[in-house]
Amino acid sequence: MQETLEEQIPPVLHSMRLLDGEDPLTRQPEDARHWVLVYEQLFHLKSELLARTRARIGTMLPAAQKELKQTDLALMLRDSERLYERLQFWQVRAELLGPSQQA
């Protein structure tokens, strides 16, 4: 018996924060590809910010380094992971939905 598209969505992804207009149950290939692009942009920007933050930490005073590592960097890493998971979800969803119906 073949699973429906809804059954192929891991339960953990149902509870993730969605962006305005994001519908994980969409059956439209164009919607899925749109969200792939959105999450690619967000993930790449967050990755750039993380790289710049990591590069600057070493130039800061120890108290500032500690604060960045314990709070800001940890939050940025978690958010980056969330964005990557959403990107992976939409990449799989786009593949499952197949090519666009538009020519």
C-alpha positions as CSV (number, residue, x, y, z in Angstrom):
1,M,0.0,0.0,0.0
2,Q,1.4,3.4,-1.0
3,E,1.5,6.2,1.5
4,T,-0.3,9.5,0.8
5,L,1.7,12.7,0.6
6,E,0.4,13.7,4.1
7,E,1.6,10.4,5.6
8,Q,5.1,10.9,4.3
9,I,5.5,14.1,6.3
10,P,7.4,13.2,9.5
11,P,5.3,14.0,12.6
12,V,8.1,16.2,14.0
13,L,7.8,18.6,11.1
14,H,4.1,19.2,11.8
15,S,5.0,21.1,15.0
16,M,7.6,23.3,13.4
17,R,7.0,27.0,13.1
18,L,5.8,27.8,9.6
19,L,6.1,31.1,7.7
20,D,3.1,33.1,6.7
21,G,1.4,31.3,3.7
22,E,3.4,28.1,4.1
23,D,1.2,25.0,3.6
24,P,3.1,21.7,4.1
25,L,0.1,19.8,2.7
26,T,0.1,21.7,-0.6
27,R,-0.3,19.5,-3.7
28,Q,1.0,22.2,-6.0
29,P,4.5,21.7,-7.3
30,E,4.9,25.5,-7.8
31,D,4.2,26.1,-4.1
32,A,6.8,23.5,-3.1
33,R,9.4,25.0,-5.4
34,H,8.6,28.5,-4.1
35,W,9.3,27.4,-0.5
36,V,12.5,25.7,-1.5
37,L,13.7,29.0,-2.8
38,V,12.5,30.9,0.3
39,Y,14.2,28.5,2.6
40,E,17.4,28.4,0.5
41,Q,17.6,32.2,0.8
42,L,17.0,32.2,4.5
43,F,19.4,29.4,5.2
44,H,22.2,30.9,3.2
45,L,21.8,34.3,4.9
46,K,21.8,32.7,8.3
47,S,24.9,30.7,7.4
48,E,26.7,33.9,6.3
49,L,25.7,35.6,9.6
50,L,27.0,32.6,11.6
51,A,30.3,32.6,9.7
52,R,30.8,36.4,10.3
53,T,29.9,36.0,13.9
54,R,32.3,33.1,14.4
55,A,35.1,35.1,12.7
56,R,34.5,38.1,15.0
57,I,34.3,36.2,18.3
58,G,38.0,35.9,18.5
59,T,38.5,39.6,18.3
60,M,36.2,40.3,21.2
61,L,36.9,40.6,25.0
62,P,36.3,37.4,27.0
63,A,33.0,38.6,28.5
64,A,31.6,39.4,25.1
65,Q,32.8,36.1,23.7
66,K,31.1,34.2,26.5
67,E,27.9,36.1,25.9
68,L,27.9,35.4,22.2
69,K,28.7,31.7,22.6
70,Q,26.2,31.1,25.4
71,T,23.2,33.0,23.9
72,D,23.4,34.6,20.5
73,L,25.4,31.9,18.8
74,A,23.4,29.1,20.3
75,L,20.1,30.8,19.1
76,M,21.5,31.4,15.6
77,L,22.6,27.8,15.4
78,R,19.2,26.5,16.4
79,D,17.5,28.7,13.9
80,S,19.9,27.7,11.2
81,E,19.1,24.1,11.9
82,R,15.4,24.8,11.7
83,L,15.8,26.6,8.4
84,Y,17.8,23.7,7.0
85,E,15.2,21.1,8.1
86,R,12.5,23.2,6.5
87,L,14.6,23.4,3.3
88,Q,15.0,19.7,3.3
89,F,11.3,19.1,3.9
90,W,10.4,21.3,0.9
91,Q,13.0,19.7,-1.4
92,V,11.5,16.3,-0.7
93,R,8.0,17.7,-1.0
94,A,8.8,19.3,-4.4
95,E,10.3,16.0,-5.6
96,L,7.2,14.0,-4.5
97,L,4.9,16.4,-6.2
98,G,6.8,16.2,-9.4
99,P,7.2,18.7,-12.2
100,S,5.1,21.8,-12.7
101,Q,1.8,21.4,-14.6
102,Q,2.6,24.8,-16.4
103,A,4.6,24.8,-19.6
